[in-house]
């Protein structure tokens, strides 16, 4: 059993788009012209975006921010993700997906690598969205505090 988490990415023009918005990919393998598989090491955080459409427009859109788990560890099942992952944030519907993408863009704009953002922040953002509130912004000061805390915790 592999310790890697595999994600199948599908692209069918104007029908299905599954892609990784951020994350450090361990390996990348083409399956066929429309599918490929990427893997992540345990503990890696990544954003997985899924979109489906038809002749009339968007049918479904979703973003999940996930943390890859080691083999044999508890995890949630997520479509296209094997064996599964720890779900840190889920947003369904274009309006909600767009809010998450704006948060991601804002974090990138201040020069922070998204894979270094703590899982707690993504959980916070998920909880605030669930309560129909705006998440607190992720700042450089918050990030520096996280880096210091990570250095002293085992």
C-alpha positions as CSV (number, residue, x, y, z in Angstrom):
1,X,0.0,0.0,0.0
2,X,1.4,3.4,-1.0
3,X,1.6,6.3,1.3
4,X,0.8,8.7,-1.5
5,X,-2.6,10.2,-2.1
6,X,-3.6,10.1,-5.7
7,X,-5.9,12.6,-7.4
8,X,-7.4,11.9,-10.8
9,X,-7.7,15.1,-12.9
10,X,-10.2,15.1,-15.8
11,X,-10.5,17.7,-18.6
12,X,-13.3,17.4,-21.2
13,X,-13.7,20.7,-23.0
14,X,-16.7,22.7,-21.8
15,X,-17.9,19.6,-19.8
16,X,-15.6,18.6,-16.9
17,X,-12.6,20.3,-15.4
18,X,-10.8,18.9,-12.4
19,X,-7.6,20.7,-11.5
20,X,-5.2,21.4,-8.6
21,X,-5.2,25.1,-7.7
22,X,-2.2,24.8,-5.4
23,X,-0.1,22.0,-3.8
24,X,3.3,20.3,-4.1
25,X,2.7,17.5,-6.5
26,X,5.0,14.4,-5.8
27,X,4.4,12.8,-9.2
28,X,2.4,13.4,-12.3
29,X,1.2,10.6,-14.7
30,X,-0.8,10.9,-17.9
31,X,-3.6,8.2,-18.1
32,X,-5.0,9.2,-21.5
33,X,-5.7,12.4,-23.5
34,X,-8.3,13.7,-21.0
35,X,-7.1,12.3,-17.7
36,X,-4.0,12.4,-15.6
37,X,-3.1,11.4,-12.0
38,X,-1.1,13.4,-9.6
39,X,0.1,12.3,-6.1
40,X,0.8,14.0,-2.9
41,X,2.9,13.0,0.1
42,X,1.3,12.6,3.6
43,X,0.7,15.9,5.2
44,X,0.6,17.9,2.0
45,X,-2.1,20.5,1.7
46,X,-3.7,21.1,-1.7
47,X,-6.7,22.7,-3.3
48,X,-8.8,20.5,-5.6
49,X,-11.3,22.3,-7.9
50,X,-14.1,20.5,-9.8
51,X,-16.3,22.1,-12.4
52,X,-19.0,20.6,-14.6
53,X,-21.0,22.2,-17.3
54,X,-23.3,21.6,-20.2
55,X,-24.6,23.5,-23.2
56,X,-26.4,25.9,-20.9
57,X,-23.5,26.8,-18.6
58,X,-22.2,25.7,-15.2
59,X,-23.9,22.7,-13.7
60,X,-21.7,22.2,-10.6
61,X,-18.6,23.8,-9.1
62,X,-16.7,22.9,-6.0
63,X,-13.4,23.4,-4.2
64,X,-11.9,21.3,-1.5
65,X,-8.8,22.1,0.4
66,X,-7.5,18.8,1.5
67,X,-4.6,17.3,3.5
68,X,-3.1,14.1,2.2
69,X,-3.0,11.3,4.8
70,X,-0.6,8.4,5.4
71,X,-1.7,4.9,4.5
72,X,-3.9,3.3,7.2
73,X,-4.9,6.7,8.7
74,X,-8.5,7.9,9.0
75,X,-9.7,10.0,6.1
76,X,-12.8,11.2,4.4
77,X,-13.8,9.9,1.0
78,X,-13.6,12.6,-1.8
79,X,-14.5,11.9,-5.4
80,X,-11.4,11.4,-7.6
81,X,-9.1,11.2,-4.5
82,X,-7.7,7.8,-3.5
83,X,-7.7,6.6,-0.8
84,X,-9.2,9.9,0.6
85,X,-8.0,12.9,2.5
86,X,-8.6,15.1,5.5
87,X,-11.1,17.8,4.4
88,X,-10.0,21.2,5.7
89,X,-12.5,23.3,3.7
90,X,-15.3,22.6,1.2
91,X,-17.2,25.2,-0.8
92,X,-20.0,24.2,-3.2
93,X,-21.6,26.5,-5.8
94,X,-19.8,29.0,-7.9
95,X,-20.5,32.0,-5.6
96,X,-18.8,30.1,-2.7
97,X,-16.0,28.7,-4.8
98,X,-15.3,32.3,-6.0
99,X,-15.0,33.5,-2.4
100,X,-12.4,30.8,-1.6
101,X,-10.5,31.6,-4.8
102,X,-10.4,35.2,-3.7
103,X,-8.9,34.2,-0.3
104,X,-6.3,32.1,-2.1
105,X,-5.4,35.0,-4.4
106,X,-5.1,37.4,-1.4
107,X,-2.7,35.0,0.4
108,X,-0.6,34.7,-2.8
109,X,-0.6,38.5,-3.2
110,X,1.1,38.9,0.1
111,X,3.8,36.5,-0.9
112,X,2.9,33.4,1.2
113,X,3.2,30.0,-0.4
114,X,-0.3,28.4,0.0
115,X,1.1,25.0,1.0
116,X,2.5,26.7,4.1
117,X,-0.8,28.1,5.4
118,X,-1.8,26.2,8.5
119,X,-4.7,23.7,8.4
120,X,-6.3,25.7,11.2
121,X,-6.8,28.7,9.0
122,X,-8.6,26.6,6.3
123,X,-10.8,25.1,9.0
124,X,-11.5,28.6,10.3
125,X,-12.5,29.8,6.8
126,X,-14.7,26.7,6.3
127,X,-16.5,27.4,9.6
128,X,-17.0,31.0,8.8
129,X,-18.4,30.2,5.4
130,X,-20.8,27.7,7.0
131,X,-22.1,30.4,9.3
132,X,-22.4,32.8,6.3
133,X,-19.7,35.0,7.8
134,X,-16.5,36.4,6.3
135,X,-13.3,34.7,7.4
136,X,-10.6,36.7,9.0
137,X,-7.9,37.6,6.5
138,X,-4.7,35.6,6.6
139,X,-1.9,38.1,7.2
140,X,1.9,38.1,7.2
141,X,1.9,38.5,11.0
142,X,-0.4,35.5,11.4
143,X,1.8,33.5,9.1
144,X,5.0,34.4,11.1
145,X,3.3,33.4,14.3
146,X,2.4,30.0,12.7
147,X,6.0,29.5,11.6
148,X,7.2,30.2,15.1
149,X,4.6,27.9,16.7
150,X,5.5,25.1,14.2
151,X,9.1,25.4,15.2
152,X,8.5,24.8,18.9
153,X,5.8,22.1,18.6
154,X,6.8,18.5,18.3
